[in-house]
Amino acid sequence: MVMDVPYERISISESEEQINKDFERAEEYSVLASRSTFLGYNKFELSTGLIIAARFADKIRRVAIVSLRKWVPKDIIIRDVSVLNKELYEEIVNKRKMDKLDIIKIVVDVFYDEAGKRLQFSNIRITKYYPEEQCTILCKERMSELEKEISRIKEENKRLKESIEKIKSLISS
């Protein structure tokens, strides 16, 4: 999925206070752990790490601020990441129907177009992680389905063998 951010200014719904908090937290994050990889000239891979789905917008914005602040102006980061967050919301909430407490990880490639003064996002990957209990339940359900299928196939195999034996007896008589 490739998304180009439009040239015109997009209204930002976040308050100035929230944006300032994000910049403060971004400063802390930059000291603690980097969530980005440099891929080439003006190209980066951003990763949220494991988060609950409800916090994806804050986390991706902070990761972008930490990773891009030396190369991209603040207003461009805020503007273009808000568009990305709308796109992610559509995917996470409306298409995939994820619960706000689901554990996810978002990884996205971003290219800074200096001439167009915009960020271009591509190769967006959203991974959902399941708790062990849920995996166990899903596996047990699937195993039950497979055991029923195996039983059905064994019965069919038994009938076919009986039919073959009948045919053999008819041929030999």
C-alpha positions in Angstrom: 0.0 0.0 0.0 1.5 3.3 -1.1 0.1 6.6 0.2 1.1 10.0 -1.0 0.2 12.8 1.3 -1.6 15.7 -0.5 0.3 19.0 -1.0 -2.3 21.2 0.7 -2.2 21.8 4.4 -4.3 19.3 6.3 -6.1 20.4 9.5 -4.5 18.8 12.5 -7.0 17.5 15.1 -4.3 17.1 17.8 -4.0 20.0 20.2 -0.8 21.9 20.4 -0.4 20.6 24.0 -0.6 17.0 22.8 2.0 17.7 20.1 4.4 19.3 22.6 3.9 16.2 24.9 4.8 14.0 22.0 8.0 15.9 21.3 8.9 15.6 25.0 8.3 11.9 25.0 10.0 11.6 21.7 13.1 13.0 23.3 13.0 10.4 26.0 12.4 7.6 23.5 15.4 8.7 21.4 17.6 8.1 24.5 16.0 4.8 25.5 15.5 3.0 22.2 15.4 3.6 18.5 12.4 2.3 16.6 13.7 3.1 13.1 16.1 1.9 10.6 17.9 4.0 8.0 17.2 2.4 4.6 18.9 4.9 2.3 18.8 8.5 1.2 15.8 10.1 3.0 14.3 6.6 3.4 13.5 5.0 6.8 11.7 2.1 8.3 9.6 3.0 11.3 8.4 0.4 13.9 6.1 0.9 16.8 7.2 -2.3 18.7 4.5 -4.2 20.5 1.6 -1.9 21.5 -2.1 -2.1 22.3 -4.1 -1.2 19.2 -5.7 1.8 21.0 -2.3 3.6 21.2 -1.1 3.2 17.6 -1.6 6.8 16.6 0.4 8.3 19.5 3.2 5.7 19.1 3.6 6.0 15.4 3.7 9.8 15.7 6.3 9.7 18.4 8.4 7.2 16.5 8.2 9.4 13.4 9.2 12.5 15.4 12.2 10.7 17.0 13.4 9.2 13.7 12.8 12.0 11.3 13.3 15.2 13.3 16.8 15.8 12.1 15.8 15.6 8.4 12.2 16.6 8.2 10.5 19.8 9.5 8.2 19.4 12.5 5.1 20.6 10.8 5.6 18.2 7.9 6.0 15.2 10.3 2.8 16.2 12.2 0.8 16.8 9.1 1.8 13.7 7.1 1.7 11.3 10.1 -1.8 12.5 10.9 -2.9 11.4 7.4 -1.1 8.0 7.9 -2.9 7.6 11.2 -6.3 8.1 9.5 -5.2 5.4 7.0 -4.1 3.1 9.8 -7.3 3.7 11.7 -9.4 2.7 8.7 -7.3 -0.6 8.3 -7.1 -1.5 12.0 -10.6 -0.6 13.2 -12.9 -0.7 10.1 -11.3 -3.4 7.9 -9.6 -5.8 10.4 -12.1 -5.1 13.2 -9.4 -5.3 15.9 -10.2 -4.7 19.5 -8.5 -1.7 21.1 -6.7 -4.0 23.6 -5.3 -6.3 20.9 -1.5 -6.4 20.8 -0.1 -5.2 17.4 3.1 -4.1 15.8 3.1 -1.6 12.9 6.1 -1.3 10.6 6.1 1.2 7.7 8.6 2.5 5.2 8.8 6.3 4.8 10.5 8.4 2.2 11.0 12.2 2.6 10.4 14.0 -0.7 12.4 17.2 -0.2 11.2 18.8 -3.4 7.5 18.1 -2.6 8.0 18.8 1.1 6.0 15.6 2.1 6.4 12.2 3.5 5.5 9.1 1.4 4.5 6.0 3.3 4.7 2.6 1.7 5.0 -1.1 2.6 2.7 -0.8 5.7 2.7 -4.0 7.8 0.3 -4.5 10.7 0.9 -7.7 12.7 -1.6 -8.9 15.3 -0.2 -11.0 18.2 -2.4 -13.5 20.0 -2.2 -14.4 23.7 -1.2 -18.0 24.5 -4.6 -18.9 25.9 -6.3 -17.8 22.6 -3.8 -19.7 20.6 -4.5 -22.8 22.7 -8.2 -22.5 22.2 -7.8 -22.0 18.4 -5.5 -25.0 18.1 -7.9 -27.2 20.1 -10.8 -26.2 17.8 -8.7 -26.9 14.7 -7.5 -30.2 16.1 -11.0 -31.3 16.7 -12.0 -30.4 13.2 -9.0 -32.3 11.8 -9.8 -35.4 13.9 -13.4 -35.4 12.6 -12.0 -35.2 9.0 -9.6 -38.0 9.7 -12.4 -40.2 11.0 -14.5 -39.4 7.9 -11.7 -40.3 5.6 -11.0 -43.6 7.5 -14.6 -44.5 7.1 -14.5 -43.7 3.4 -11.3 -45.7 3.0 -12.9 -48.7 4.8 -15.9 -48.6 2.4 -13.7 -48.3 -0.6 -11.6 -51.3 0.5 -14.8 -53.3 1.0 -15.9 -52.3 -2.5 -12.5 -53.4 -3.9 -12.8 -56.8 -2.2 -16.3 -57.3 -3.6 -15.0 -56.5 -7.1 -12.1 -58.8 -6.7 -14.4 -61.6 -5.6 -16.7 -61.1 -8.6 -13.7 -61.1 -11.0 -12.2 -64.3 -9.5 -15.5 -66.2 -9.6 
